[in-house]
Amino acid sequence: MECRAAKRLIPAFLDGELGPDKEELLSGHLASCCSCRAEMVALKRTMDIVGACPDLEPAFTLADIRARAAERQTQRGWFLLAPRWATALGVAVAIFVGTVGGIGLQAVHQSSTHSPAVSRAVSDILGLGASDDPLANLTVASASEPSTTPGNGGTEGRP
Amino acid sequence: MSLSPNADAQLMLTFQRGDESAFAALFERYCTRVLNTAYHFLGDKDAAQDVAQDVFVKIYTSPKAYRPDAPFSTWLYRVIANACFDELRKCKRSSIIVPEETAESVPDPAPSPEAQAESNELAREVRAALASLPENQRIAVVLQRYEGLSYRQIADVLNMRLPAVESLLFRAKHTLRARLSSYVEGDDLTPAAEVATE
């Protein structure tokens, strides 16, 4: 085994994570290589120093966790409630706009009967007589036109 | 600490059914471990206390997040790791905030002022060395060195393959060795770093 390969295995060897085959190979190499042995000792000492770093004691209790959880749930409750209010407001606005808009459209539709001037102008263009109201005919024609829905005999009624 | 991993999962499932005493048992069992995992990762006492509490609050308020297809401790360490990563990002801490050492963290009951100063300096250096590691290397070292997790368990917590964990720990340990070489007796930094930088 070369030193380079051996050095890659040293951390796992120190952690007891090397398989038996590799462990045997590395042990054989370490027995004959001062440099790799020194490397292993240095790494072990380093990790001992790292591991000796002192621990902390908890500065909180189960009651603190429960209190913090209750606080979070209250905040979350408000947060969850907010979109509900926003939805309700949105629905109300939509209903209002729909109602007002609907009334407005109905008023516009009712006031949009064809004016005689428009009818005359169209008749002139089409070369019809003054008594012929193309828009009125169009309206009548569309009202009397049979349905074209498939299966409803729509095309049969056509000439 | 005599409960088996299966017992932890059972406690969590019991808590999911609404038994608060099961949560109390889990808190008792894991409180110090959660805190110190966060502490060794973040290197800041206040942040660690805060993150540890947040971890328990998350478990308390969302118990259904745990599914018994993984050991409870694996899931818990995953929650801690994510909370630590979030904390680092939230505070944009790219390096550890090294706190002043206090009496609570000095292991020697009656140290001389020189010994205490040396111990404090060493602890600061260790934290600074840990802070110099990338996040995933740091959490791998913390889980392995302080929590005693096996490489396989670390792979499960970090959702990585085993060779990736081996590689993380190899690089992390050689960085630590280079950073702390002046504190290692007789270490003249033989050429291990060459291998680590491959």
Interface residues (C-beta under 8 A of the other chain):
Chain A: R4 K7 R8 I10 P11 A12 D15 E17 S35 A38 E39 V41 A42 L43 R45 T46 M47 I49 V50 G51 A52 C53 P54 D55 L56 E57 P58 A59 F60 L62 D64 I65 R66 R68 A69 R72 Q73 R76
Chain B: A24 F27 E28 C31 T32 L35 N36 Y39 H40 K45 A48 Q49 A52 Q53 D54 F56 V57 Y60 T61 E104 S105 V106 P107 L122 A123 V126 R127 A129 L130 V141 Q144 R145 Y146 S150 Y151 E166 L169 F170 K173 H174 L176 R177 L180 S181 Y183 V184 E185 G186 D187 L189 T190 P191 A192 V195
